Amino acid sequence: MDHVSNLPEGVLCHILSFLTTKEAALTSILCKRWRNLLAFVPNLVIDDSVFLHPEEGKEERYEIQQSFMEFVDRVLALQGNSPIKKFSLKFRTDFASHRVDAWISNVLARGVSELDVLVILYGAEFLPLSPKCFKSRNLVTLKINSLGTLSLDTPSLVYFCFSDHVAKDYPLAKMEKLSEARISLLVTEDQIERARAPNIYWVEDDVVLRLVNVGKLMKGIRNVQYLNLSPNTLEVLLKCCESMPLFNNLKSLTIESNERRGWQAMPVLLRNCPHLETLVLEGLLHHVTDKCGNACDCVSREVKGRSLTTCPIKLLEIKGFQGTTKEMHVIKHFLEYFPCLREIKIHMEENGPTQLRVPEVSQFIAEMMEHYAKSSSCNVELLVGGYLYKKWTAQ
């Protein structure tokens, strides 16, 4: 006896919501009872790789993409105006942006609260969606990419993830209730060169104007409490220092670093976070420049530490520590200039590519703590492989 089919319709739809949309659609062949349940499933997870099971190059064929788009059209038509909670779309294409635009508009009109759109483009940098595509009072979580112009009128949004090329413009960025944001901009080396150059050289340059427009996006997320910025994003913010908003609600800031990208925007960013409690640095090594201000000590200067002395952080967390002497000096710099610092957590891997081994790092920290014993009330923890190796308590 088929006990599952005897369950209430609402329970069956809830079960189907945990499947991909293709898998949910296949259940229609089980029996008549299952045939129309897809019309009421509140979560749609549509991934062309799952739908097509593509062999290499198969997903690029026109007829395969057309078949996938027709499938999405049929599913949305079947659901009509029924409420929807989640819509996740992963799609590879070099055309049919109007179809994607129509799908997004469809679910927004039906009150979707969680929207995740990843479009991989073969022949263009941006997907030319409607500027007013993201207008919703119900949207709570948004993950997007591949947009030429990004407009957001989403007053209920609490989570925002943007990972793609710098958009051409951000005419509207309305996110008053935003709690968490992750911004990961993709840039070319040419864009980085222009971002680092003095403004006088690129006044009429469209690329630089696009970078400057990122300031509009930052203004839109100014109410955020938790913010994660990629290395490229921090570099681009160099062009937005004059328009950088105050992040009055920001409690935790995470900065990802690598040796090819600089910290030039770090001083302004820290000064504009008056209530910041936690700073997480995923890597300390970064591109050395005399424009880092005083956020680090990579360039010797008489006046340093000013942007740090006004920063109220209590917890500094350092991830991906590589055990270099340069990193050690940056930690000492932080310990000396962050006035409210109460705890530093240093994460390193036991068998990672470190210059100093764990015992040597431990000895360095012990000597550092002894040096700052009278002037600092900060505790330091060394974590190896995620586990506490040793803790030093301020005297």
Order of alpha helices (4+ residues) and beta strands (2+ residues): alpha-alpha-beta-alpha-alpha-beta-alpha-beta-beta-beta-beta-beta-beta-beta-alpha-alpha-alpha-beta-alpha-beta-alpha-beta-alpha-beta-alpha-beta-alpha-beta-beta
